[in-house]
Amino acid sequence: MLNYLPVAKLSVQFVAGLGVSKIVADIVKNNVNVVTTADAVKVWTGSLVLGSIIIEQSSNHIERVANDVAAALEKRKTDKDSE
């Protein structure tokens, strides 16, 4: 496997996580009316759970795509070496 792949995956997952967090926060801020403290707690908890679910799914997607790219590069390298 490529030596830089784990660092690249982690970097992309981190940036994607920041993006997802920003999007979820903006959606909640622009679409939810908080009237009471109980509402604020519910909204905060829901945002946290929703954000973590989306981050987990995006992380799994990035992992799968990176592994597919690494496998393709390894196959290409193997094919080139066998010629």
Residue pairs with C-beta under 8 A, 6 or more apart in sequence:
1 70
1 74
2 70
2 73
2 74
5 66
5 70
8 66
9 62
9 63
9 66
12 62
12 66
13 58
13 59
13 62
13 63
16 55
16 58
16 59
16 62
17 55
17 58
17 59
20 51
20 54
20 55
20 58
21 51
21 55
24 47
24 50
24 51
24 54
25 47
25 51
28 43
28 46
28 47
32 43
33 39
34 40
34 43
